[in-house]
Each structure stands twice: as C-alpha cells, then as structure tokens.
Amino acid sequence: MLCLTRRIGERIVIGDGITVQVLQITGGIVRLGVVAPAGVPVDREEIRKRKNKEPRHGL
C-alpha cells in the first residue's frame, strides 16, 4: 500500500485517467473528489460490497 500525505487542493494521479483531489479536511473527516473515465466505476467500499452481493437479474 502506498501512503501519501496531501493538503487541500493537492491531487493524486492514478494511471492515465483517474485523479483524486483533497477537497476539504474537517476534524477527522477528509472529503475527496474523484475524476475517472465514464467506464470506470467509482464507489465507496461498502457500496461496492453491497452491489457485488445483489443478484443481477436479466444478465
């Protein structure tokens, strides 16, 4: 795992099309913005786990 320190407004670039920017830090809460190509799903971990558990009807 890569661990980085970033300040508000600073970005992390992943590959050729994904950018993560620190938008706000309030207490222990960090707000991030993610820019990714339309075909790349971006979810919080708990949402992704829930999606993976749900049956996919019609597929």
N, CA, C and O atoms as a Tripos MOL2 file, in Angstrom:
@<TRIPOS>MOLECULE
protein
  236   235    59     0     0
PROTEIN
NO_CHARGES

@<TRIPOS>ATOM
      1 N           0.8470   -1.1760    0.0000 N.3       1 MET1
      2 CA          0.0000    0.0000    0.0000 C.3       1 MET1
      3 C           0.8900    1.2370    0.0000 C.2       1 MET1
      4 O           1.8460    1.3430    0.7690 O.2       1 MET1
      5 N           0.5530    2.1520   -0.8710 N.am      2 LEU2
      6 CA          1.2560    3.4310   -0.9240 C.3       2 LEU2
      7 C           0.5320    4.4080   -0.0060 C.2       2 LEU2
      8 O          -0.6780    4.5930   -0.1400 O.2       2 LEU2
      9 N           1.2350    5.0260    0.9060 N.am      3 CYS3
     10 CA          0.6460    6.0220    1.8110 C.3       3 CYS3
     11 C           1.2170    7.3860    1.4640 C.2       3 CYS3
     12 O           2.4340    7.5560    1.3950 O.2       3 CYS3
     13 N           0.3410    8.3550    1.2470 N.am      4 LEU4
     14 CA          0.7470    9.6920    0.8450 C.3       4 LEU4
     15 C           0.1670   10.7300    1.7760 C.2       4 LEU4
     16 O          -0.8820   10.5190    2.3840 O.2       4 LEU4
     17 N           0.8480   11.8420    1.8840 N.am      5 THR5
     18 CA          0.3300   12.9960    2.6090 C.3       5 THR5
     19 C          -0.0210   14.0500    1.5770 C.2       5 THR5
     20 O           0.8030   14.3870    0.7270 O.2       5 THR5
     21 N          -1.2350   14.5740    1.6430 N.am      6 ARG6
     22 CA         -1.6940   15.6030    0.7100 C.3       6 ARG6
     23 C          -2.3790   16.7000    1.4920 C.2       6 ARG6
     24 O          -2.9410   16.4530    2.5590 O.2       6 ARG6
     25 N          -2.3340   17.8960    0.9730 N.am      7 ARG7
     26 CA         -3.0360   19.0320    1.5710 C.3       7 ARG7
     27 C          -4.2360   19.3780    0.7030 C.2       7 ARG7
     28 O          -4.3620   18.8820   -0.4160 O.2       7 ARG7
     29 N          -5.1100   20.2220    1.2160 N.am      8 ILE8
     30 CA         -6.2920   20.6350    0.4640 C.3       8 ILE8
     31 C          -5.8570   21.1980   -0.8830 C.2       8 ILE8
     32 O          -4.9470   22.0230   -0.9690 O.2       8 ILE8
     33 N          -6.5330   20.7320   -1.9340 N.am      9 GLY9
     34 CA         -6.2460   21.1730   -3.2890 C.3       9 GLY9
     35 C          -5.2180   20.3290   -4.0180 C.2       9 GLY9
     36 O          -5.1140   20.4130   -5.2420 O.2       9 GLY9
     37 N          -4.4530   19.5170   -3.2980 N.am     10 GLU10
     38 CA         -3.4540   18.6720   -3.9420 C.3      10 GLU10
     39 C          -4.1100   17.4250   -4.5030 C.2      10 GLU10
     40 O          -5.1550   16.9840   -4.0250 O.2      10 GLU10
     41 N          -3.4730   16.8580   -5.5350 N.am     11 ARG11
     42 CA         -4.0520   15.7280   -6.2550 C.3      11 ARG11
     43 C          -3.1180   14.5230   -6.2620 C.2      11 ARG11
     44 O          -1.9100   14.6310   -6.0530 O.2      11 ARG11
     45 N          -3.7350   13.3690   -6.5140 N.am     12 ILE12
     46 CA         -3.0300   12.1170   -6.7690 C.3      12 ILE12
     47 C          -3.5220   11.6440   -8.1300 C.2      12 ILE12
     48 O          -4.7260   11.6530   -8.3850 O.2      12 ILE12
     49 N          -2.6180   11.2340   -9.0020 N.am     13 VAL13
     50 CA         -2.9750   10.7560  -10.3320 C.3      13 VAL13
     51 C          -2.7230    9.2530  -10.3870 C.2      13 VAL13
     52 O          -1.6410    8.7830  -10.0350 O.2      13 VAL13
     53 N          -3.7390    8.4990  -10.8350 N.am     14 ILE14
     54 CA         -3.6470    7.0440  -10.9420 C.3      14 ILE14
     55 C          -3.7810    6.6800  -12.4140 C.2      14 ILE14
     56 O          -4.8090    6.9550  -13.0340 O.2      14 ILE14
     57 N          -2.7720    6.0780  -12.9580 N.am     15 GLY15
     58 CA         -2.8040    5.7030  -14.3710 C.3      15 GLY15
     59 C          -2.9330    6.9300  -15.2610 C.2      15 GLY15
     60 O          -2.4310    8.0070  -14.9400 O.2      15 GLY15
     61 N          -3.6200    6.7450  -16.3960 N.am     16 ASP16
     62 CA         -3.7670    7.8280  -17.3560 C.3      16 ASP16
     63 C          -5.0710    8.5960  -17.2270 C.2      16 ASP16
     64 O          -5.2240    9.6450  -17.8540 O.2      16 ASP16
     65 N          -6.0270    8.1000  -16.4220 N.am     17 GLY17
     66 CA         -7.3110    8.7590  -16.4540 C.3      17 GLY17
     67 C          -8.0030    8.9840  -15.1300 C.2      17 GLY17
     68 O          -9.1580    9.4090  -15.1180 O.2      17 GLY17
     69 N          -7.3430    8.7160  -14.0070 N.am     18 ILE18
     70 CA         -8.0100    8.8520  -12.7140 C.3      18 ILE18
     71 C          -7.2350    9.8610  -11.8620 C.2      18 ILE18
     72 O          -6.0230    9.7450  -11.6800 O.2      18 ILE18
     73 N          -7.9650   10.8510  -11.3460 N.am     19 THR19
     74 CA         -7.3770   11.8630  -10.4760 C.3      19 THR19
     75 C          -8.1900   11.9370   -9.1920 C.2      19 THR19
     76 O          -9.4200   11.9660   -9.2280 O.2      19 THR19
     77 N          -7.4990   11.9670   -8.0650 N.am     20 VAL20
     78 CA         -8.1330   12.1050   -6.7550 C.3      20 VAL20
     79 C          -7.6190   13.4040   -6.1470 C.2      20 VAL20
     80 O          -6.4100   13.6200   -6.0670 O.2      20 VAL20
     81 N          -8.5370   14.2690   -5.7190 N.am     21 GLN21
     82 CA         -8.1540   15.5580   -5.1490 C.3      21 GLN21
     83 C          -8.7150   15.6960   -3.7470 C.2      21 GLN21
     84 O          -9.8670   15.3400   -3.4980 O.2      21 GLN21
     85 N          -7.9070   16.2110   -2.8290 N.am     22 VAL22
     86 CA         -8.3630   16.5050   -1.4750 C.3      22 VAL22
     87 C          -9.1400   17.8240   -1.5400 C.2      22 VAL22
     88 O          -8.5770   18.8670   -1.8720 O.2      22 VAL22
     89 N         -10.4410   17.7670   -1.2190 N.am     23 LEU23
     90 CA        -11.2980   18.9450   -1.3010 C.3      23 LEU23
     91 C         -11.4380   19.6650    0.0270 C.2      23 LEU23
     92 O         -11.4690   20.8940    0.0750 O.2      23 LEU23
     93 N         -11.5240   18.8940    1.1100 N.am     24 GLN24
     94 CA        -11.7860   19.5050    2.4120 C.3      24 GLN24
     95 C         -11.3220   18.5590    3.5140 C.2      24 GLN24
     96 O         -11.4230   17.3390    3.3800 O.2      24 GLN24
     97 N         -10.8160   19.1230    4.5950 N.am     25 ILE25
     98 CA        -10.4590   18.3490    5.7840 C.3      25 ILE25
     99 C         -11.0950   19.0620    6.9680 C.2      25 ILE25
    100 O         -10.7960   20.2230    7.2450 O.2      25 ILE25
    101 N         -11.9830   18.3450    7.6640 N.am     26 THR26
    102 CA        -12.6680   18.9090    8.8280 C.3      26 THR26
    103 C         -12.5500   17.9050    9.9660 C.2      26 THR26
    104 O         -13.1640   16.8390    9.9230 O.2      26 THR26
    105 N         -11.7720   18.2370   10.9690 N.am     27 GLY27
    106 CA        -11.5660   17.2850   12.0540 C.3      27 GLY27
    107 C         -10.9260   16.0220   11.5020 C.2      27 GLY27
    108 O          -9.8660   16.0800   10.8790 O.2      27 GLY27
    109 N         -11.5620   14.8920   11.7280 N.am     28 GLY28
    110 CA        -11.0490   13.6220   11.2180 C.3      28 GLY28
    111 C         -11.6930   13.1900    9.9210 C.2      28 GLY28
    112 O         -11.5320   12.0400    9.5120 O.2      28 GLY28
    113 N         -12.4170   14.0760    9.2630 N.am     29 ILE29
    114 CA        -13.1170   13.7320    8.0260 C.3      29 ILE29
    115 C         -12.4250   14.3940    6.8380 C.2      29 ILE29
    116 O         -12.1560   15.5950    6.8480 O.2      29 ILE29
    117 N         -12.1420   13.5900    5.8180 N.am     30 VAL30
    118 CA        -11.4980   14.0820    4.5990 C.3      30 VAL30
    119 C         -12.4940   13.9340    3.4550 C.2      30 VAL30
    120 O         -13.0640   12.8600    3.2620 O.2      30 VAL30
    121 N         -12.7050   14.9990    2.7010 N.am     31 ARG31
    122 CA        -13.5900   14.9530    1.5360 C.3      31 ARG31
    123 C         -12.7060   14.9020    0.2950 C.2      31 ARG31
    124 O         -11.8420   15.7550    0.0900 O.2      31 ARG31
    125 N         -12.9480   13.8650   -0.5410 N.am     32 LEU32
    126 CA        -12.1610   13.6570   -1.7440 C.3      32 LEU32
    127 C         -13.0310   13.8420   -2.9800 C.2      32 LEU32
    128 O         -14.2270   13.5540   -2.9530 O.2      32 LEU32
    129 N         -12.4360   14.3160   -4.0470 N.am     33 GLY33
    130 CA        -13.0860   14.3700   -5.3470 C.3      33 GLY33
    131 C         -12.3610   13.4120   -6.2700 C.2      33 GLY33
    132 O         -11.1310   13.3570   -6.2680 O.2      33 GLY33
    133 N         -13.1190   12.6510   -7.0660 N.am     34 VAL34
    134 CA        -12.5260   11.6730   -7.9710 C.3      34 VAL34
    135 C         -12.9900   11.9650   -9.3870 C.2      34 VAL34
    136 O         -14.1870   12.1020   -9.6360 O.2      34 VAL34
    137 N         -12.0420   12.0610  -10.3200 N.am     35 VAL35
    138 CA        -12.3450   12.2040  -11.7310 C.3      35 VAL35
    139 C         -11.8410   10.9400  -12.4060 C.2      35 VAL35
    140 O         -10.6620   10.5990  -12.3040 O.2      35 VAL35
    141 N         -12.7530   10.2360  -13.1060 N.am     36 ALA36
    142 CA        -12.3880    8.9890  -13.7760 C.3      36 ALA36
    143 C         -13.1490    8.8970  -15.0920 C.2      36 ALA36
    144 O         -14.1970    9.5250  -15.2430 O.2      36 ALA36
    145 N         -12.6360    8.1250  -16.0460 N.am     37 PRO37
    146 CA        -13.3560    7.9290  -17.3000 C.3      37 PRO37
    147 C         -14.7460    7.3430  -17.0430 C.2      37 PRO37
    148 O         -14.9710    6.6700  -16.0370 O.2      37 PRO37
    149 N         -15.6650    7.6040  -17.9590 N.am     38 ALA38
    150 CA        -17.0550    7.1750  -17.7910 C.3      38 ALA38
    151 C         -17.1970    5.6720  -17.5620 C.2      38 ALA38
    152 O         -18.1140    5.2550  -16.8540 O.2      38 ALA38
    153 N         -16.3410    4.8600  -18.1250 N.am     39 GLY39
    154 CA        -16.4600    3.4090  -17.9890 C.3      39 GLY39
    155 C         -15.8570    2.8400  -16.7180 C.2      39 GLY39
    156 O         -15.9190    1.6300  -16.5020 O.2      39 GLY39
    157 N         -15.2740    3.6820  -15.8680 N.am     40 VAL40
    158 CA        -14.6340    3.2140  -14.6340 C.3      40 VAL40
    159 C         -15.5700    3.4720  -13.4620 C.2      40 VAL40
    160 O         -15.8520    4.6260  -13.1410 O.2      40 VAL40
    161 N         -16.0620    2.3960  -12.8070 N.am     41 PRO41
    162 CA        -16.9380    2.6070  -11.6580 C.3      41 PRO41
    163 C         -16.1450    3.1530  -10.4640 C.2      41 PRO41
    164 O         -15.0300    2.7120  -10.1880 O.2      41 PRO41
    165 N         -16.7420    4.1160   -9.7670 N.am     42 VAL42
    166 CA        -16.1270    4.6920   -8.5620 C.3      42 VAL42
    167 C         -17.1680    4.5980   -7.4580 C.2      42 VAL42
    168 O         -18.2070    5.2540   -7.5280 O.2      42 VAL42
    169 N         -16.8980    3.7860   -6.4400 N.am     43 ASP43
    170 CA        -17.8270    3.5680   -5.3340 C.3      43 ASP43
    171 C         -17.0810    3.6140   -4.0100 C.2      43 ASP43
    172 O         -15.8730    3.3850   -3.9540 O.2      43 ASP43
    173 N         -17.8230    3.9160   -2.9380 N.am     44 ARG44
    174 CA        -17.2750    3.6790   -1.6030 C.3      44 ARG44
    175 C         -17.2180    2.1640   -1.4180 C.2      44 ARG44
    176 O         -18.0010    1.4350   -2.0280 O.2      44 ARG44
    177 N         -16.3090    1.6940   -0.5920 N.am     45 GLU45
    178 CA        -16.1130    0.2510   -0.4190 C.3      45 GLU45
    179 C         -17.3940   -0.4620    0.0050 C.2      45 GLU45
    180 O         -17.7050   -1.5290   -0.5240 O.2      45 GLU45
    181 N         -18.1400    0.1060    0.9480 N.am     46 GLU46
    182 CA        -19.3470   -0.5780    1.4370 C.3      46 GLU46
    183 C         -20.4210   -0.6640    0.3510 C.2      46 GLU46
    184 O         -21.1930   -1.6230    0.3210 O.2      46 GLU46
    185 N         -20.4770    0.3210   -0.5320 N.am     47 ILE47
    186 CA        -21.4370    0.2870   -1.6360 C.3      47 ILE47
    187 C         -21.0230   -0.7800   -2.6380 C.2      47 ILE47
    188 O         -21.8710   -1.5250   -3.1290 O.2      47 ILE47
    189 N         -19.7390   -0.8650   -2.9480 N.am     48 ARG48
    190 CA        -19.2510   -1.8770   -3.8910 C.3      48 ARG48
    191 C         -19.5370   -3.2750   -3.3750 C.2      48 ARG48
    192 O         -19.9570   -4.1430   -4.1400 O.2      48 ARG48
    193 N         -19.3120   -3.5090   -2.0650 N.am     49 LYS49
    194 CA        -19.6010   -4.8200   -1.4860 C.3      49 LYS49
    195 C         -21.0790   -5.1550   -1.6060 C.2      49 LYS49
    196 O         -21.4320   -6.2870   -1.9360 O.2      49 LYS49
    197 N         -21.9480   -4.1830   -1.3410 N.am     50 ARG50
    198 CA        -23.3910   -4.3960   -1.4410 C.3      50 ARG50
    199 C         -23.7850   -4.7200   -2.8870 C.2      50 ARG50
    200 O         -24.5870   -5.6240   -3.1260 O.2      50 ARG50
    201 N         -23.2270   -3.9920   -3.8350 N.am     51 LYS51
    202 CA        -23.5250   -4.2440   -5.2540 C.3      51 LYS51
    203 C         -23.0910   -5.6490   -5.6570 C.2      51 LYS51
    204 O         -23.7930   -6.3290   -6.4060 O.2      51 LYS51
    205 N         -21.9480   -6.0770   -5.1670 N.am     52 ASN52
    206 CA        -21.4460   -7.4080   -5.5250 C.3      52 ASN52
    207 C         -22.2760   -8.5330   -4.9180 C.2      52 ASN52
    208 O         -22.2870   -9.6410   -5.4530 O.2      52 ASN52
    209 N         -22.9690   -8.2720   -3.8150 N.am     53 LYS53
    210 CA        -23.8140   -9.2840   -3.1690 C.3      53 LYS53
    211 C         -25.1790   -9.3950   -3.8330 C.2      53 LYS53
    212 O         -25.7930  -10.4610   -3.7920 O.2      53 LYS53
    213 N         -25.6680   -8.3180   -4.4450 N.am     54 GLU54
    214 CA        -27.0020   -8.3250   -5.0320 C.3      54 GLU54
    215 C         -27.0410   -9.1970   -6.2770 C.2      54 GLU54
    216 O         -26.1240   -9.1580   -7.0970 O.2      54 GLU54
    217 N         -28.1120   -9.9910   -6.4210 N.am     55 PRO55
    218 CA        -28.2530  -10.7930   -7.6510 C.3      55 PRO55
    219 C         -28.4740   -9.8770   -8.8520 C.2      55 PRO55
    220 O         -29.1190   -8.8340   -8.7380 O.2      55 PRO55
    221 N         -27.9420  -10.2680   -9.9820 N.am     56 ARG56
    222 CA        -28.0620   -9.4480  -11.1900 C.3      56 ARG56
    223 C         -29.0980  -10.0860  -12.1090 C.2      56 ARG56
    224 O         -28.7650  -10.9420  -12.9280 O.2      56 ARG56
    225 N         -30.3290   -9.6760  -11.9730 N.am     57 HIS57
    226 CA        -31.4140  -10.2170  -12.7700 C.3      57 HIS57
    227 C         -31.2910   -9.7600  -14.2130 C.2      57 HIS57
    228 O         -31.0100   -8.5930  -14.4880 O.2      57 HIS57
    229 N         -31.5060  -10.6950  -15.1330 N.am     58 GLY58
    230 CA        -31.5050  -10.3380  -16.5420 C.3      58 GLY58
    231 C         -30.1410  -10.3020  -17.1750 C.2      58 GLY58
    232 O         -30.0140   -9.9290  -18.3410 O.2      58 GLY58
    233 N         -29.1090  -10.6830  -16.4340 N.am     59 LEU59
    234 CA        -27.7640  -10.6740  -17.0340 C.3      59 LEU59
    235 C         -27.3240  -12.0710  -17.3810 C.2      59 LEU59
    236 O         -26.2220  -12.2620  -17.8940 O.2      59 LEU59
@<TRIPOS>BOND
     1     1     2 1
     2     2     3 1
     3     3     4 2
     4     3     5 am
     5     5     6 1
     6     6     7 1
     7     7     8 2
     8     7     9 am
     9     9    10 1
    10    10    11 1
    11    11    12 2
    12    11    13 am
    13    13    14 1
    14    14    15 1
    15    15    16 2
    16    15    17 am
    17    17    18 1
    18    18    19 1
    19    19    20 2
    20    19    21 am
    21    21    22 1
    22    22    23 1
    23    23    24 2
    24    23    25 am
    25    25    26 1
    26    26    27 1
    27    27    28 2
    28    27    29 am
    29    29    30 1
    30    30    31 1
    31    31    32 2
    32    31    33 am
    33    33    34 1
    34    34    35 1
    35    35    36 2
    36    35    37 am
    37    37    38 1
    38    38    39 1
    39    39    40 2
    40    39    41 am
    41    41    42 1
    42    42    43 1
    43    43    44 2
    44    43    45 am
    45    45    46 1
    46    46    47 1
    47    47    48 2
    48    47    49 am
    49    49    50 1
    50    50    51 1
    51    51    52 2
    52    51    53 am
    53    53    54 1
    54    54    55 1
    55    55    56 2
    56    55    57 am
    57    57    58 1
    58    58    59 1
    59    59    60 2
    60    59    61 am
    61    61    62 1
    62    62    63 1
    63    63    64 2
    64    63    65 am
    65    65    66 1
    66    66    67 1
    67    67    68 2
    68    67    69 am
    69    69    70 1
    70    70    71 1
    71    71    72 2
    72    71    73 am
    73    73    74 1
    74    74    75 1
    75    75    76 2
    76    75    77 am
    77    77    78 1
    78    78    79 1
    79    79    80 2
    80    79    81 am
    81    81    82 1
    82    82    83 1
    83    83    84 2
    84    83    85 am
    85    85    86 1
    86    86    87 1
    87    87    88 2
    88    87    89 am
    89    89    90 1
    90    90    91 1
    91    91    92 2
    92    91    93 am
    93    93    94 1
    94    94    95 1
    95    95    96 2
    96    95    97 am
    97    97    98 1
    98    98    99 1
    99    99   100 2
   100    99   101 am
   101   101   102 1
   102   102   103 1
   103   103   104 2
   104   103   105 am
   105   105   106 1
   106   106   107 1
   107   107   108 2
   108   107   109 am
   109   109   110 1
   110   110   111 1
   111   111   112 2
   112   111   113 am
   113   113   114 1
   114   114   115 1
   115   115   116 2
   116   115   117 am
   117   117   118 1
   118   118   119 1
   119   119   120 2
   120   119   121 am
   121   121   122 1
   122   122   123 1
   123   123   124 2
   124   123   125 am
   125   125   126 1
   126   126   127 1
   127   127   128 2
   128   127   129 am
   129   129   130 1
   130   130   131 1
   131   131   132 2
   132   131   133 am
   133   133   134 1
   134   134   135 1
   135   135   136 2
   136   135   137 am
   137   137   138 1
   138   138   139 1
   139   139   140 2
   140   139   141 am
   141   141   142 1
   142   142   143 1
   143   143   144 2
   144   143   145 am
   145   145   146 1
   146   146   147 1
   147   147   148 2
   148   147   149 am
   149   149   150 1
   150   150   151 1
   151   151   152 2
   152   151   153 am
   153   153   154 1
   154   154   155 1
   155   155   156 2
   156   155   157 am
   157   157   158 1
   158   158   159 1
   159   159   160 2
   160   159   161 am
   161   161   162 1
   162   162   163 1
   163   163   164 2
   164   163   165 am
   165   165   166 1
   166   166   167 1
   167   167   168 2
   168   167   169 am
   169   169   170 1
   170   170   171 1
   171   171   172 2
   172   171   173 am
   173   173   174 1
   174   174   175 1
   175   175   176 2
   176   175   177 am
   177   177   178 1
   178   178   179 1
   179   179   180 2
   180   179   181 am
   181   181   182 1
   182   182   183 1
   183   183   184 2
   184   183   185 am
   185   185   186 1
   186   186   187 1
   187   187   188 2
   188   187   189 am
   189   189   190 1
   190   190   191 1
   191   191   192 2
   192   191   193 am
   193   193   194 1
   194   194   195 1
   195   195   196 2
   196   195   197 am
   197   197   198 1
   198   198   199 1
   199   199   200 2
   200   199   201 am
   201   201   202 1
   202   202   203 1
   203   203   204 2
   204   203   205 am
   205   205   206 1
   206   206   207 1
   207   207   208 2
   208   207   209 am
   209   209   210 1
   210   210   211 1
   211   211   212 2
   212   211   213 am
   213   213   214 1
   214   214   215 1
   215   215   216 2
   216   215   217 am
   217   217   218 1
   218   218   219 1
   219   219   220 2
   220   219   221 am
   221   221   222 1
   222   222   223 1
   223   223   224 2
   224   223   225 am
   225   225   226 1
   226   226   227 1
   227   227   228 2
   228   227   229 am
   229   229   230 1
   230   230   231 1
   231   231   232 2
   232   231   233 am
   233   233   234 1
   234   234   235 1
   235   235   236 2
@<TRIPOS>SUBSTRUCTURE
     1 MET1         2 RESIDUE 1 A MET
     2 LEU2         6 RESIDUE 1 A LEU
     3 CYS3        10 RESIDUE 1 A CYS
     4 LEU4        14 RESIDUE 1 A LEU
     5 THR5        18 RESIDUE 1 A THR
     6 ARG6        22 RESIDUE 1 A ARG
     7 ARG7        26 RESIDUE 1 A ARG
     8 ILE8        30 RESIDUE 1 A ILE
     9 GLY9        34 RESIDUE 1 A GLY
    10 GLU10       38 RESIDUE 1 A GLU
    11 ARG11       42 RESIDUE 1 A ARG
    12 ILE12       46 RESIDUE 1 A ILE
    13 VAL13       50 RESIDUE 1 A VAL
    14 ILE14       54 RESIDUE 1 A ILE
    15 GLY15       58 RESIDUE 1 A GLY
    16 ASP16       62 RESIDUE 1 A ASP
    17 GLY17       66 RESIDUE 1 A GLY
    18 ILE18       70 RESIDUE 1 A ILE
    19 THR19       74 RESIDUE 1 A THR
    20 VAL20       78 RESIDUE 1 A VAL
    21 GLN21       82 RESIDUE 1 A GLN
    22 VAL22       86 RESIDUE 1 A VAL
    23 LEU23       90 RESIDUE 1 A LEU
    24 GLN24       94 RESIDUE 1 A GLN
    25 ILE25       98 RESIDUE 1 A ILE
    26 THR26      102 RESIDUE 1 A THR
    27 GLY27      106 RESIDUE 1 A GLY
    28 GLY28      110 RESIDUE 1 A GLY
    29 ILE29      114 RESIDUE 1 A ILE
    30 VAL30      118 RESIDUE 1 A VAL
    31 ARG31      122 RESIDUE 1 A ARG
    32 LEU32      126 RESIDUE 1 A LEU
    33 GLY33      130 RESIDUE 1 A GLY
    34 VAL34      134 RESIDUE 1 A VAL
    35 VAL35      138 RESIDUE 1 A VAL
    36 ALA36      142 RESIDUE 1 A ALA
    37 PRO37      146 RESIDUE 1 A PRO
    38 ALA38      150 RESIDUE 1 A ALA
    39 GLY39      154 RESIDUE 1 A GLY
    40 VAL40      158 RESIDUE 1 A VAL
    41 PRO41      162 RESIDUE 1 A PRO
    42 VAL42      166 RESIDUE 1 A VAL
    43 ASP43      170 RESIDUE 1 A ASP
    44 ARG44      174 RESIDUE 1 A ARG
    45 GLU45      178 RESIDUE 1 A GLU
    46 GLU46      182 RESIDUE 1 A GLU
    47 ILE47      186 RESIDUE 1 A ILE
    48 ARG48      190 RESIDUE 1 A ARG
    49 LYS49      194 RESIDUE 1 A LYS
    50 ARG50      198 RESIDUE 1 A ARG
    51 LYS51      202 RESIDUE 1 A LYS
    52 ASN52      206 RESIDUE 1 A ASN
    53 LYS53      210 RESIDUE 1 A LYS
    54 GLU54      214 RESIDUE 1 A GLU
    55 PRO55      218 RESIDUE 1 A PRO
    56 ARG56      222 RESIDUE 1 A ARG
    57 HIS57      226 RESIDUE 1 A HIS
    58 GLY58      230 RESIDUE 1 A GLY
    59 LEU59      234 RESIDUE 1 A LEU
